[in-house]
Structure formats: structure tokens, C-alpha cells
Amino acid sequence: MSGDLPLHLPVLLEESVSALVWNPDGVYIDCTFGRGGHSRAVLARLGRAGRLIGIDRDPEAVAEGKLLAARDPRFSIHHGRFSSIGEVARQAGVAGKLSGILLDLGVSSPQLDSPERGFSFGADGPLDMRMDPERGLSAADWLARADESEIASVLHELGEERFSRRIARAIVTTRAETPILSTSQLADLVARSVRTREPGKHPATRTFQALRIRVNEELDEVRLCLDQVCDLLAVAGHLVVISFHSLEDRIVKRFIRDESRGPQLPKGLPVQAVATRGRLCAVGKQIRSSDEEVAANPRARSAVMRIAERLS
């Protein structure tokens, strides 16, 4: 593992860092350090008094972060879920003082490209999918315990899989005879269960997405983190979020909308407008990757970035 070269291409790198860093001497948090692509770009824009805190639950990402921290005293890394952002900020003495918070959601390329992590059906490996392989149930463990209706619900809600019931039934039938322990086992099972295939997409794509989100509680993590950002940002502080599928982006979009509106009070109450003003203001419209970036990095195709600013 190299501390100098990121192992993946950060998505919307220039756009996100430009939106995030407005005060070179401010304190920022990169909630999803990954392999440090965004963090390195942020540090390049910070002055000597600037500071960046990284958070990641993946031990491999934390190891990469420690290498960066050893070379740059402005940076520190915290091992944990990004929903722990409030605790991290309070321990660092920067709660309510942050100039910016960055969330680059989804899975990093090293995680996807490592068969032993079990995120992808591209190569056979253990059916794990945990971002922190030292904590929680693996995808194989969860599939072995969940009942058919729960599996179907997860596939439908988190994977938007229209054949969720058929796949869930096949999983329960198969596991009664043999444990489902590998990515190839599950991918083959789904392929046999799904007769109609989306052009250019493996039939197991939505199933793998749903299980990954469930195993890592990804949507709950996003909600828990966002619920804390307004209390952590300083006035004029920026929130920058990059999402990779509609479920995440919908949460982010609604959060910014609701925080921009402020409390919704019944009509006719004698309340001044300033009393109901929101805590955030959306900055511009959503931003997507350019055609050039998608050509260089196909995983950028689904990325959506939203920006908000903390109001006084």
C-alpha cells in the first residue's frame, strides 16, 4: 500500500474540493477518507493553520490515513463510522467551528476490486461486504439468518429489485441444502432466478447493492450524520455530499430542502420570518460528472453532488 498514490480515482475531485474549501485556515472533516484522494486535494488548498480530520470505518483506509498523518501534521485520521462525526468533532474541540464537511458516499474502488472483501461478483470471493470486516454480520451471515420476507423487502427497498420475491425464495430454498458463502454462488443463484435482464447490467447488480447497503446500514449512517452537521458547521461552513444512487441522493436532497425551509409552522401564526428561517441554504443545483470524467472513470457516471451553506 502506498501513502503517495491513491488506489482509485476520486469522483468530482476538483468540483467538490473547490466547493468545500473556502477558508484556507479553517477546519474540515472528510467523513469518508477512502484512500485519501479528496483529502490530499483539500490539504493542498489549506494554509499552515488549516486542519483536516478524516473518518473511515475500513481498517485499510485508516492505515493509509495514518501514513498521510505521519507526513502532514495538519491531518489526523479517526477509525469509525461517519455517523460518529459529532463525537469526533467534540473530541477535537471543533464542534460548531467546522468550515466544511465532505461526504463521498458509496464504496471505494479498492473495496470493489478486492475479491476477498466480497463486494463484487466480478471475481469469486467470500460473501462479506462489510466496510469494517472486524465488526458486524457479513452478507453471508445475514442471508443465513434472515427470513424470506425480510430478504425480499431488503432487495426491493434497497436494491429496487422487481424480482425480489423470486430471488428471496431461491435464496431460502438453496440455503436449506447448502450455505451461500461466496459471491459467485449468490451471483449464479440470482442469474438463474431472474429471467429478464437489464441491458448491459448483470442480473445480480441490484441484489449485491441491496445487501451491501443493509450489511453496512448505509442509509441510516447518512441520516445520522446529516442530522448532526448543522450543529457542527460554523456560519458560512459548507456541506458537500457526493451520492452514487437515488436512495442516498433522495435523503440528501430532502435534508437540504428541509433545513433550508426551517420549521414549518401553521399558517396565520404571528411569527416573524426570521424565527422560521432555515439553518442551511442550498448552493446552486446538483452537479454531475462531465463526459470526460465518465470516459476516464465509468464509476463516476451515477455520481450526484449537492452543496449547502450554514446560515447564521
JOJO-V357061 format. One record per run of one state. SS is the DSSP state (A for helix, B for strand, O for the rest). FROM is the first residue (numbers start at 1). TO is the last residue. If there is no record, write none. Layout:
BEGIN
ss = [SS,SS]
from = [FROM,FROM]
to = [TO,TO]
END
This chain:
BEGIN
ss = [O,A,O,B,O,A,O,B,O,A,O,B,O,A,O,B,O,A,O,A,O,B,O,A,O,A,O,A,O,B,A,O,A,O,A,B,O,A,O,A,O,B,O,B,O,A,O,A,O,B,O]
from = [1,13,21,27,31,37,46,51,57,59,72,75,80,82,93,98,105,109,114,115,118,126,127,139,146,148,160,164,176,182,183,194,205,217,218,233,244,246,262,273,277,280,283,287,289,291,297,298,301,304,311]
to = [12,20,26,30,36,45,50,56,58,71,74,79,81,92,97,104,108,113,114,117,125,126,138,145,147,159,163,175,181,182,193,204,216,217,232,243,245,261,272,276,279,282,286,288,290,296,297,300,303,310,312]
END
